[in-house]
Structure formats: structure tokens, C-alpha cells
């Protein structure tokens, strides 16, 4: 990538040239770790909202005076 730039740029900006030539493997590994963390957060959020929905249905069942609310929240398969 540094070869595409004029020689004047390489002389005036040696730090950018060095950064362009560095190995991108650690950056790729960091991207994979961040992607896995984002997926984990989405899955945890899905589980949390699902659990809150079950809890809300159970509470509504109890508030309405029903006795057998466990079957309503966890129907038989």
C-alpha cells in the first residue's frame, strides 16, 4: 500500500508509512474477539427479554387470581 503513494509522502509522513506496513494479524484477532463479544451480548439480551416476558405473564396470571399459573407459563410439550 505504501508503494502506491508518492515518495514525498513517505518522506514527510514516516509514521503513517510504518503503520501501513505493519502486520494486521493482531487487529484481525481483536476484531474476532469483539465480534464474539457482540454476539454474546445479543444472546444474553434475548435471553433476558424472554425471561422477563415469562415473569410478566406469570405475574399477570397470579394477579388475576388463578391458582395453576405454572402450566400457563411453561406449557406441556
Kinemage of the C-alpha trace (Angstrom):
@kinemage 1
@onewidth
@group {chain A} dominant
@subgroup {mainchain}
@vectorlist {calphas} color= white
{ca unk a 1} P 0.000 0.000 0.000
{ca unk a 2} L 2.879 2.341 0.738
{ca unk a 3} L 4.201 1.744 -2.783
{ca unk a 4} L 1.124 3.456 -4.257
{ca unk a 5} L 1.991 6.706 -2.516
{ca unk a 6} L 4.490 9.194 -3.895
{ca unk a 7} L 7.969 9.176 -2.379
{ca unk a 8} L 7.358 12.666 -0.996
{ca unk a 9} L 4.524 11.346 1.179
{ca unk a 10} L 6.748 8.576 2.548
{ca unk a 11} L 9.433 11.115 3.406
{ca unk a 12} L 7.040 13.611 5.020
{ca unk a 13} L 4.941 11.045 6.923
{ca unk a 14} L 7.176 8.175 8.068
{ca unk a 15} L 4.824 7.195 10.898
{ca unk a 16} L 1.883 6.619 8.523
{ca unk a 17} L 4.160 4.582 6.266
{ca unk a 18} L 5.237 2.390 9.176
{ca unk a 19} L 1.632 1.888 10.272
{ca unk a 20} L 0.612 0.953 6.734
{ca unk a 21} L 3.331 -1.687 6.562
{ca unk a 22} L 2.650 -3.249 9.975
{ca unk a 23} L 1.152 -6.698 10.310
{ca unk a 24} L -2.636 -6.724 10.520
{ca unk a 25} L -2.936 -10.105 12.273
{ca unk a 26} L -3.364 -8.690 15.826
{ca unk a 27} L -6.032 -6.318 14.542
{ca unk a 28} L -7.884 -9.199 12.914
{ca unk a 29} L -7.774 -11.184 16.145
{ca unk a 30} L -9.141 -8.196 18.051
{ca unk a 31} L -11.983 -7.899 15.521
{ca unk a 32} L -12.903 -11.554 16.035
{ca unk a 33} L -12.913 -11.105 19.817
{ca unk a 34} L -15.139 -8.017 19.539
{ca unk a 35} L -17.493 -9.854 17.179
{ca unk a 36} L -17.816 -12.767 19.606
{ca unk a 37} L -18.448 -10.363 22.487
{ca unk a 38} L -21.168 -8.600 20.472
{ca unk a 39} L -22.835 -11.922 19.641
{ca unk a 40} L -22.699 -12.918 23.325
{ca unk a 41} L -24.334 -9.617 24.319
{ca unk a 42} L -27.126 -10.109 21.791
{ca unk a 43} L -27.783 -13.653 23.024
{ca unk a 44} L -27.787 -12.533 26.666
{ca unk a 45} L -30.181 -9.699 25.786
{ca unk a 46} L -32.510 -12.116 24.003
{ca unk a 47} L -32.494 -14.480 26.975
{ca unk a 48} L -33.108 -11.611 29.408
{ca unk a 49} L -36.095 -10.220 27.476
{ca unk a 50} L -37.525 -13.715 27.111
{ca unk a 51} L -37.165 -14.357 30.863
{ca unk a 52} L -38.777 -11.005 31.665
{ca unk a 53} L -41.695 -11.860 29.374
{ca unk a 54} L -42.257 -15.169 31.139
{ca unk a 55} L -42.076 -13.445 34.506
{ca unk a 56} L -44.572 -10.804 33.414
{ca unk a 57} L -47.047 -13.461 32.174
{ca unk a 58} L -46.669 -15.403 35.414
{ca unk a 59} L -47.288 -12.276 37.477
{ca unk a 60} L -50.385 -11.367 35.428
{ca unk a 61} L -51.717 -14.886 35.957
{ca unk a 62} L -51.200 -14.641 39.714
{ca unk a 63} L -52.711 -11.149 39.859
{ca unk a 64} L -55.841 -12.356 38.109
{ca unk a 65} L -56.392 -14.897 40.879
{ca unk a 66} L -55.572 -18.117 39.054
{ca unk a 67} L -54.081 -20.997 41.012
{ca unk a 68} L -52.307 -23.074 38.366
{ca unk a 69} L -50.098 -20.423 36.711
{ca unk a 70} L -47.059 -22.652 36.213
{ca unk a 71} L -48.782 -24.524 33.371
{ca unk a 72} L -49.641 -21.201 31.726
{ca unk a 73} L -46.034 -20.007 31.728
{ca unk a 74} L -44.449 -23.381 30.897
{ca unk a 75} L -46.950 -25.254 28.694
{ca unk a 76} L -46.517 -29.024 28.342
{ca unk a 77} L -44.715 -30.097 25.207
